[in-house]
Amino acid sequence: MSNLEIKRYKVVILGSGPAGLTAAIYASRAQLNPLVIEGPQPGGQLMITTDVENYPGFSKGILGPELMKEFRLQAERFGTEFSDIWIDKVDLSRRPFKLYGKPGPISNEITHLIKADSLIISTGASAKWLGIPGEAPVPEGFGGNGVSACATCDGFFFRGKEVVVVGGGDTAMEEALFLTRFATKVTIIHRRDQFRASKIMQERVFANPKIQVLWNTEVKEILGDQKEGVNRIKIINNKTGEESIFPCQGVFIAIGHKPNTELFRGILEMDELGYIKTEGRTMKTSVPGVFACGDVQDNYYRQAVTAAGTGCMAAIDAERFLAEHGEAEDQEVEKSAA
């Protein structure tokens, strides 16, 4: 660490999706001069989304990457600083908090030490994927062009089409039921012969005439063309080994989400799924001065607009915390001065 670059900020924001960038807009307008560490996917999940039609203020819709570009430009306008370093570990035992960064995920050298009087965590949650051909984002696959992990976000685009939902838990049941509002037929594909979803959700699914189930079945490949999107999938019956082609115009992967909280395990209080717990109606975490917003603490709504709302809340919480507690004494600086 001989060439360690050390910087200190009043507010550091981890993550640059709707929550993180909204927090940056509010913090920078409050003249807190925040640093946004963009993370492995700058812009968050909207960067792999095509049309966004449910974010207020865009009557004709907007492309996901374009929306996040506007978020970033607005944050930059008020003085937000951005960094693409990769945070390898954190020390939240005392203020100022310490974040150790390296140039990228494959590097082993710590090159940056970021000190923060307050920290806002907006690292999001990642959808779990099947890892099959055709699932990747366009242009490599059909992600954003017929493949989705969010029916609430994208269901409207499948009006009058036949779609499949992959999964067997409550999330899959909820996605399938929601999609019946738009699709003419919804087929749930599950690798086992029974669902693990709650009984009441199963009953609702079985009672819906638009929903059918393919048991003991797995999706092997998603097929189509880049102009029209998905038009079929290759499936296999895992009991008989028989492969076949199943026609559909949309594939919704509903096998769960994983919050991006590995850095904070054993440090911050989390629920059984690994989402960071926040206090009451605030974005306060179990460590004073650390706040969480967006999908990293919300496993229920998972929408861009709700993430942005919690980003606003986290920034206001941080501003009030700093107004009350001020800058922390940096014991390392005091030791070096002595």
C-alpha positions as CSV (number, residue, x, y, z in Angstrom):
1,M,0.0,0.0,0.0
2,S,3.0,2.3,-0.5
3,N,1.3,4.2,-3.3
4,L,-2.1,4.4,-1.5
5,E,-4.2,7.3,-2.6
6,I,-6.2,8.6,0.4
7,K,-9.3,10.9,0.1
8,R,-12.0,11.9,2.5
9,Y,-15.6,12.8,1.8
10,K,-18.6,13.9,3.8
11,V,-20.8,11.5,1.9
12,V,-19.8,8.4,-0.1
13,I,-22.4,6.6,-2.1
14,L,-21.8,3.0,-3.2
15,G,-23.8,2.2,-6.4
16,S,-25.0,4.3,-9.3
17,G,-28.5,3.0,-10.1
18,P,-31.7,5.1,-9.5
19,A,-31.3,5.0,-5.7
20,G,-27.6,5.9,-5.7
21,L,-27.9,8.7,-8.2
22,T,-30.9,10.2,-6.6
23,A,-29.1,10.2,-3.3
24,A,-26.2,12.0,-5.1
25,I,-28.5,14.6,-6.5
26,Y,-29.9,15.4,-3.1
27,A,-26.6,15.3,-1.3
28,S,-24.8,17.5,-3.9
29,R,-27.6,20.0,-3.8
30,A,-27.1,20.1,0.0
31,Q,-23.5,21.0,-0.8
32,L,-22.2,17.8,0.7
33,N,-20.0,17.1,-2.3
34,P,-20.6,13.4,-2.5
35,L,-18.5,10.7,-4.1
36,V,-20.4,8.0,-6.1
37,I,-18.5,4.8,-6.5
38,E,-20.2,3.4,-9.5
39,G,-19.8,-0.3,-8.9
40,P,-19.6,-3.3,-11.3
41,Q,-22.7,-2.2,-13.3
42,P,-22.7,1.6,-13.6
43,G,-26.3,2.8,-13.9
44,G,-27.7,-0.4,-12.4
45,Q,-30.2,-2.8,-13.9
46,L,-31.9,-0.1,-16.0
47,M,-28.7,-0.3,-18.2
48,I,-30.0,-3.6,-19.6
49,T,-33.6,-2.5,-20.0
50,T,-34.9,-1.1,-23.2
51,D,-38.1,0.9,-23.0
52,V,-39.1,2.4,-19.6
53,E,-42.7,3.5,-19.6
54,N,-43.5,3.6,-15.9
55,Y,-41.1,6.3,-14.7
56,P,-43.0,9.5,-14.1
57,G,-42.1,12.5,-16.4
58,F,-41.6,10.6,-19.7
59,S,-45.0,10.5,-21.4
60,K,-43.6,8.7,-24.4
61,G,-41.3,6.4,-22.5
62,I,-37.5,6.5,-22.4
63,L,-34.7,3.9,-22.9
64,G,-33.2,2.6,-19.7
65,P,-29.6,3.7,-20.5
66,E,-30.9,7.1,-21.6
67,L,-32.8,7.6,-18.3
68,M,-29.7,6.7,-16.3
69,K,-27.6,9.1,-18.4
70,E,-30.0,11.9,-17.4
71,F,-29.8,10.8,-13.7
72,R,-26.0,11.0,-13.9
73,L,-25.9,14.4,-15.7
74,Q,-28.2,15.9,-13.1
75,A,-25.9,14.6,-10.3
76,E,-22.8,15.9,-12.1
77,R,-24.5,19.3,-12.5
78,F,-24.6,19.9,-8.8
79,G,-21.0,18.7,-8.2
80,T,-21.1,15.0,-7.6
81,E,-17.8,13.3,-8.1
82,F,-17.6,9.8,-9.7
83,S,-15.1,6.9,-9.3
84,D,-14.9,3.6,-11.0
85,I,-12.7,1.9,-8.4
86,W,-13.7,-1.5,-7.1
87,I,-14.3,-1.6,-3.4
88,D,-12.6,-4.7,-1.9
89,K,-13.4,-4.3,1.8
90,V,-14.8,-1.8,4.3
91,D,-14.2,-0.9,7.9
92,L,-17.4,0.5,9.5
93,S,-16.1,0.1,13.1
94,R,-15.7,3.9,13.6
95,R,-16.0,7.1,11.7
96,P,-14.7,8.2,9.4
97,F,-15.6,4.9,7.7
98,K,-12.9,3.3,5.5
99,L,-13.4,1.9,2.1
100,Y,-10.5,0.1,0.4
101,G,-10.5,0.2,-3.3
102,K,-8.5,-1.5,-6.2
103,P,-8.5,-0.8,-9.9
104,G,-10.7,-3.7,-10.9
105,P,-12.2,-7.0,-9.8
106,I,-9.1,-9.1,-10.9
107,S,-6.5,-6.8,-9.2
108,N,-5.1,-7.8,-5.8
109,E,-3.5,-4.4,-5.1
110,I,-5.3,-1.9,-2.9
111,T,-4.7,1.4,-4.4
112,H,-7.3,3.7,-2.8
113,L,-8.4,4.4,0.7
114,I,-11.7,6.4,0.8
115,K,-12.7,7.9,4.1
116,A,-16.4,8.8,4.7
117,D,-18.1,10.7,7.4
118,S,-21.3,9.0,6.2
119,L,-22.0,6.2,3.8
120,I,-25.0,5.4,1.6
121,I,-25.2,1.9,0.3
122,S,-27.2,1.5,-2.9
123,T,-25.5,-1.6,-4.4
124,G,-28.8,-3.1,-5.5
125,A,-29.8,-6.7,-6.0
126,S,-29.1,-8.9,-9.0
127,A,-31.6,-11.2,-10.6
128,K,-30.7,-14.9,-10.5
129,W,-30.4,-16.2,-14.1
130,L,-30.4,-19.7,-15.6
131,G,-27.1,-19.3,-17.4
132,I,-28.4,-20.6,-20.7
133,P,-27.8,-19.5,-24.3
134,G,-30.0,-16.6,-25.4
135,E,-30.5,-15.2,-21.9
136,A,-27.8,-12.6,-22.0
137,P,-28.6,-8.9,-22.7
138,V,-28.8,-7.8,-26.3
139,P,-27.0,-8.0,-28.6
140,E,-25.4,-11.3,-27.3
141,G,-28.9,-12.6,-26.3
142,F,-32.4,-11.5,-25.9
143,G,-32.2,-9.8,-22.5
144,G,-34.3,-6.7,-22.9
145,N,-35.8,-8.0,-26.1
146,G,-38.1,-10.7,-24.9
147,V,-36.3,-11.9,-21.8
148,S,-37.0,-10.2,-18.4
149,A,-36.7,-10.8,-14.7
150,C,-39.5,-8.3,-13.8
151,A,-43.1,-8.7,-14.9
152,T,-44.1,-5.5,-13.2
153,C,-41.5,-3.6,-15.2
154,D,-42.0,-5.2,-18.6
155,G,-45.4,-7.0,-18.6
156,F,-47.1,-4.3,-20.5
157,F,-44.9,-4.9,-23.6
158,F,-46.3,-8.5,-23.9
159,R,-49.9,-7.5,-24.4
160,G,-51.6,-10.1,-26.6
161,K,-48.6,-12.5,-26.5
162,E,-47.9,-15.9,-25.1
163,V,-45.2,-15.9,-22.4
164,V,-43.5,-18.4,-20.1
165,V,-42.4,-17.9,-16.5
166,V,-39.5,-20.0,-15.1
167,G,-39.7,-20.8,-11.4
168,G,-41.7,-22.4,-8.7
169,G,-41.7,-20.1,-5.7
170,D,-43.9,-17.2,-4.7
171,T,-42.1,-14.8,-7.0
172,A,-42.9,-17.0,-10.0
173,M,-46.6,-17.3,-9.0
174,E,-46.8,-13.5,-8.6
175,E,-45.1,-12.9,-11.9
176,A,-47.4,-15.3,-13.7
177,L,-50.6,-13.9,-12.1
178,F,-49.5,-10.3,-13.0
179,L,-48.8,-11.3,-16.6
180,T,-52.3,-12.6,-17.1
181,R,-53.4,-9.0,-17.3
182,F,-51.6,-8.6,-20.6
183,A,-50.6,-12.0,-22.1
184,T,-53.1,-14.3,-23.8
185,K,-51.4,-17.3,-22.2
186,V,-48.9,-17.8,-19.4
187,T,-47.0,-21.1,-19.0
188,I,-45.1,-21.7,-15.8
189,I,-42.1,-24.0,-16.4
190,H,-40.8,-25.7,-13.3
191,R,-38.1,-28.3,-13.0
192,R,-39.9,-30.3,-10.2
193,D,-43.3,-31.9,-9.9
194,Q,-44.6,-29.5,-7.3
195,F,-44.2,-25.8,-6.4
196,R,-42.4,-24.6,-3.3
197,A,-44.7,-21.5,-3.3
198,S,-47.1,-20.8,-0.5
199,K,-50.4,-22.7,-0.7
200,I,-52.5,-19.6,-1.3
201,M,-50.4,-18.5,-4.2
202,Q,-50.6,-22.0,-5.8
203,E,-54.4,-22.0,-5.5
204,R,-54.6,-18.6,-7.3
205,V,-52.4,-19.9,-10.1
206,F,-54.3,-23.2,-10.5
207,A,-57.6,-21.3,-10.6
208,N,-56.5,-18.9,-13.3
209,P,-57.6,-20.2,-16.8
210,K,-54.9,-18.3,-18.5
211,I,-52.1,-20.2,-16.7
212,Q,-50.8,-23.7,-17.6
213,V,-47.9,-25.5,-16.0
214,L,-45.2,-27.7,-17.5
215,W,-43.8,-29.9,-14.7
216,N,-40.4,-31.6,-14.6
217,T,-39.2,-29.3,-17.4
218,E,-36.2,-27.1,-17.8
219,V,-35.4,-24.4,-20.4
220,K,-32.2,-25.2,-22.3
221,E,-32.0,-22.3,-24.8
222,I,-33.9,-19.1,-25.7
223,L,-34.4,-18.6,-29.5
224,G,-35.6,-15.9,-31.8
225,D,-34.2,-13.1,-33.9
226,Q,-32.8,-9.8,-32.9
227,K,-35.4,-7.8,-34.8
228,E,-38.5,-9.5,-33.5
229,G,-37.1,-10.8,-30.3
230,V,-38.0,-14.2,-28.7
231,N,-40.2,-16.5,-30.6
232,R,-39.5,-20.0,-29.1
233,I,-37.5,-21.9,-26.4
234,K,-35.8,-25.3,-26.3
235,I,-37.0,-27.3,-23.3
236,I,-36.2,-30.7,-21.9
237,N,-38.3,-33.0,-19.8
238,N,-35.9,-34.0,-17.0
239,K,-37.7,-37.3,-16.3
240,T,-37.7,-38.6,-19.9
241,G,-34.9,-36.6,-21.4
242,E,-37.1,-35.6,-24.3
243,E,-36.3,-32.3,-25.9
244,S,-38.8,-30.1,-27.7
245,I,-39.4,-26.6,-29.0
246,F,-42.0,-24.5,-27.2
247,P,-43.4,-21.4,-29.0
248,C,-43.6,-18.1,-26.9
249,Q,-42.9,-14.4,-27.3
250,G,-41.5,-13.7,-23.9
251,V,-39.5,-15.4,-21.1
252,F,-39.6,-14.2,-17.5
253,I,-37.0,-15.7,-15.2
254,A,-38.4,-15.8,-11.7
255,I,-36.0,-17.8,-9.6
256,G,-35.2,-15.0,-7.2
257,H,-32.9,-12.1,-6.6
258,K,-29.6,-11.8,-4.7
259,P,-28.9,-8.6,-2.8
260,N,-25.4,-7.3,-3.5
261,T,-24.4,-7.2,0.2
262,E,-21.3,-9.5,0.4
263,L,-19.1,-6.6,1.6
264,F,-21.3,-6.0,4.6
265,R,-22.0,-9.5,5.9
266,G,-21.2,-9.7,9.6
267,I,-21.0,-5.9,9.7
268,L,-24.6,-4.7,9.1
269,E,-27.8,-6.3,10.3
270,M,-29.6,-8.1,7.5
271,D,-32.6,-10.3,7.0
272,E,-32.6,-14.0,6.3
273,L,-32.2,-13.3,2.5
274,G,-29.3,-10.9,2.9
275,Y,-31.1,-7.6,2.4
276,I,-29.9,-4.8,4.7
277,K,-32.4,-3.9,7.4
278,T,-33.3,-0.3,7.8
279,E,-34.9,1.4,10.8
280,G,-38.6,2.2,10.6
281,R,-39.5,4.7,7.9
282,T,-35.8,5.8,7.6
283,M,-32.9,4.5,5.7
284,K,-30.8,4.1,8.8
285,T,-28.9,0.8,9.2
286,S,-27.6,-0.9,12.3
287,V,-24.5,1.3,12.2
288,P,-25.0,5.0,12.9
289,G,-24.0,7.1,9.9
290,V,-24.5,4.3,7.4
291,F,-27.7,4.3,5.3
292,A,-29.1,1.9,2.7
293,C,-31.5,2.5,-0.1
294,G,-32.9,0.9,-3.2
295,D,-33.0,-2.8,-4.0
296,V,-30.3,-3.6,-1.5
297,Q,-32.8,-3.1,1.3
298,D,-36.1,-3.6,-0.6
299,N,-37.1,-7.1,-1.7
300,Y,-40.7,-6.2,-2.2
301,Y,-41.2,-3.4,-4.7
302,R,-38.0,-3.4,-6.7
303,Q,-39.0,-0.6,-9.0
304,A,-36.9,2.3,-10.3
305,V,-39.2,4.9,-8.9
306,T,-39.3,3.4,-5.4
307,A,-35.5,3.0,-5.5
308,A,-35.2,6.7,-6.4
309,G,-37.5,7.6,-3.5
310,T,-35.4,5.8,-1.0
311,G,-32.3,7.4,-2.4
312,C,-33.8,10.7,-1.6
313,M,-34.6,9.5,1.9
314,A,-31.1,8.2,2.5
315,A,-29.5,11.5,1.4
316,I,-31.8,13.5,3.7
317,D,-31.0,11.1,6.5
318,A,-27.3,11.5,5.9
319,E,-27.6,15.3,5.8
320,R,-29.4,15.3,9.1
321,F,-26.9,12.9,10.6
322,L,-24.0,15.1,9.6
323,A,-25.7,18.2,10.8
324,E,-26.1,16.6,14.2
325,H,-22.8,14.8,14.5
326,G,-20.4,16.7,12.2
327,E,-17.2,15.4,10.9
328,A,-15.6,12.6,12.8
329,E,-12.1,12.9,14.4
330,D,-9.6,11.0,12.2
331,Q,-7.4,9.2,14.8
332,E,-4.9,8.2,12.1
333,V,-4.3,11.8,11.1
334,E,-4.0,12.8,14.8
335,K,-1.4,10.0,15.3
336,S,0.7,11.1,12.3
337,A,0.5,14.7,13.4
338,A,1.7,13.8,16.9
